[in-house]
Amino acid sequence: MTAPLRLGTRGSALAMAQSGHVAEALTAATGRPVELVEVVTAGDRSTAPVHRLGVGVFVSALRDALTAREIDFAVHSYKDLPTAGAPGLHIAAVPLRQDPRDALIARDGRTLAELPPGARVGTGALRRIAQLHALGLQLEVTPIRGNIDTRLGRVLGPDADLDAVVLARAGLARIGRTDAITETLDPMLMLPAPAQGALAVECRIDDHDLVELLGVLDHAPSRAAVVAERALLATLEAGCSAPVAAYGELAEGDAGEEIYLRGAVISPDGTRDLRLSRTGTPADAAEIGKALAAELLELGADSILGQEGHAGPGTQQFGSTE
Ligand SMILES: NCc1[nH]cc(CCC(=O)O)c1CC(=O)O
């Protein structure tokens, strides 16, 4: 009997669902038993707004537990990770990515186009606020926070006070609530956050056997797309709450497999909206992201990011609550 591997997880429905899923997949692929160990983060204990809690509250407790050897590996929502890696830790796998698109959950089954002027739409992410404003639909965009169920309750609950909310489709899928979706938003209108829908499976870099074991969960095309999107974000020196969107799609091109990367930087009020794309091979994923970021910077992305949401070099902002 081998001792079970300890998978550290937050206690939220989303974290438990994605950790449980990875645990099952690992056991199925390797026969190794996995035990879930709940790690309580400062972000779970506090009701203060996320931006006041400081840097990386949701990720750092898991990383501390890894470094302290209290757990063997952890599963993160990739989009919530700072662009700088953690010393001594390694992302051993990026499993098959879920649908990266955002979803609208609106009253009366409405789509975005069916919302009347003045409709109240809730979202916490600057990237979504900016793109909703850029649609020019006179939507009243309201900042919200809380876990997925809390956010759904703002539209569907007995005390509903909003006409709609925008959430990641992947998160809803993981907690079994895609039934609430009234429209999956086309990336043409709402480009997703870099790495949205992807997971990062992290362990200690010196835990060589585990690095190798976890490698069975890695899905190379998902990793390549995420590497390109995150390279764009890192080159812009923006954090995960900045109004930066990126989506790398893999497709079969004339020269074999290609990444088609789209990136956007939008001012929070939606009046400045830079969108560009670039194509390359998956082996050059990071270079594609960097080059696309450089093009966006040439067009003035830094002045948009300077207005708001720019975390600056070496720092990270966290808008996440799940
Ligand atoms: N910002 C919080 C967050 N972090 C990860 C997800 C779930 C989707 C994912 O794993 O990318 C969500 C919820 C949301 O954005 O609606």
Ligand as a Chemical Component Dictionary entry (heavy atoms), coordinates in Angstrom:
data_LIG
# 
_chem_comp.id                   LIG 
_chem_comp.type                 NON-POLYMER 
_chem_comp.pdbx_formal_charge   0 
_chem_comp.three_letter_code    LIG 
# 
loop_
_chem_comp_atom.comp_id 
_chem_comp_atom.atom_id 
_chem_comp_atom.alt_atom_id 
_chem_comp_atom.type_symbol 
_chem_comp_atom.charge 
_chem_comp_atom.model_Cartn_x 
_chem_comp_atom.model_Cartn_y 
_chem_comp_atom.model_Cartn_z 
_chem_comp_atom.pdbx_ordinal 
LIG N1  N1  N 0 -12.477 34.995 -11.236 1  
LIG C1  C1  C 0 -12.774 33.889 -10.386 2  
LIG C2  C2  C 0 -12.680 32.580 -11.079 3  
LIG N2  N2  N 0 -11.510 31.910 -11.163 4  
LIG C3  C3  C 0 -11.732 30.763 -11.866 5  
LIG C4  C4  C 0 -13.065 30.715 -12.216 6  
LIG C5  C5  C 0 -13.687 29.602 -12.956 7  
LIG C6  C6  C 0 -13.285 29.542 -14.393 8  
LIG C7  C7  C 0 -11.876 29.126 -14.653 9  
LIG O1  O1  O 0 -11.379 28.167 -14.032 10 
LIG O2  O2  O 0 -11.234 29.730 -15.509 11 
LIG C8  C8  C 0 -13.680 31.864 -11.707 12 
LIG C9  C9  C 0 -15.104 32.251 -11.774 13 
LIG C10 C10 C 0 -15.447 33.203 -12.894 14 
LIG O3  O3  O 0 -14.576 33.892 -13.440 15 
LIG O4  O4  O 0 -16.627 33.275 -13.227 16 
# 
loop_
_chem_comp_bond.comp_id 
_chem_comp_bond.atom_id_1 
_chem_comp_bond.atom_id_2 
_chem_comp_bond.value_order 
_chem_comp_bond.pdbx_ordinal 
LIG N1  C1  SING 1  
LIG C1  C2  SING 2  
LIG C2  N2  SING 3  
LIG C2  C8  DOUB 4  
LIG N2  C3  SING 5  
LIG C3  C4  DOUB 6  
LIG C4  C5  SING 7  
LIG C4  C8  SING 8  
LIG C5  C6  SING 9  
LIG C6  C7  SING 10 
LIG C7  O1  DOUB 11 
LIG C7  O2  SING 12 
LIG C8  C9  SING 13 
LIG C9  C10 SING 14 
LIG C10 O3  DOUB 15 
LIG C10 O4  SING 16 
# 
